[in-house]
Every structure is written in structure tokens, then in C-alpha cells.
Amino acid sequence: MSGRSALTRLTGNGNGECGEKDCPNLYRTATGSFVVQSDVSDAFIPPAGEGLVEIPEAVLREAIRALGW
């Protein structure tokens, strides 16, 4: 992946910076997978190389609308 500019933004209306109150966000990659930008969750400790984020229902609904599903 070559940075956020290579992703299709599905949610949010700002610059994608969590520090600028534009988070969480969902992005789609050129291969059709998804990248989530959000607050880190501590629900459990994931395996090495993985991470957990929390996604509000409203963000998933916005992404589904953006995809036309």
C-alpha cells in the first residue's frame, strides 16, 4: 500500500486525521479489502501483527450506503 491517497474513502467528510475529530473512517483498497481508521480497542489482546479498532454502527451504515449495497 502506498499511503492513504491510494485508498477510496467511504466515510467521513474531513481529512482523515483522528486528531482533527474526523475519525473513525473506513477506506476501500484497490483490491477490494477495507482499512479502518479508528480508536484502538482493548477488548482483548490480538495476535502479533494484528490490531483491534472499534467501529460505530453509523460508520458501517455510511460505508454501506457509499458502496450502494
N, C-alpha and C positions, 0 to 999 in steps of 0.2 A: 504494500500500500504506500502511496506517495503523499500522504497528507490528507487533511480534511477536504481540500479543494477537489480531490478525485472522487468524493462521495456525493450522493444525492441526498440532500437534506429533506426529511419528510415531516419534521415538526419544528416548532419554534418560529420566531419572527425576528430574531436579532442576529448577533454574530457568532453564536455557539459557544460563548465563553461563560462557564458556570459562575465565575466571579463577577460577571456582569448581569446576574439574575436572568440568564437565558438558558436554563437547564431544568429538567432533563431534555434531551433531544434524541431522536432516532434517525439514523442515516442508512442508506442502502448503498452497497458496493457495486462495482461493475459486474461482479459475478453473481449478484442477486442475494448475497447474505446481508446481514444487518449489523450495524455498530451502534452501541448505546453509549451515550454520554450522560452520566448522572452521578448522584451522590453514592459513595461506596457504602455497601451494606455490611453489617457484621452479624448476619443471621446465622452463619456457620463459616468455618474455615474451608475454603475451596482447595482443590488440588493445586500443586505447584504449576505456575503458568496460567492460571485462571483467576478471575475476579468476579465479585458479585456487585450488582447495582440494583437499586430499587427503581421501578418504573411505575408512575401513577397511571391508573386506568385511562385518564383523559389523554395522556400522551399516546398510548396504544391506539385509542379510537381515532385520534388525529392522523396517525400514520396510516391506519386502515383506509380512512377517507382519502388521503393523498394518493394511495395506491389504487383507489377505485374498487376495493374489494367489497 
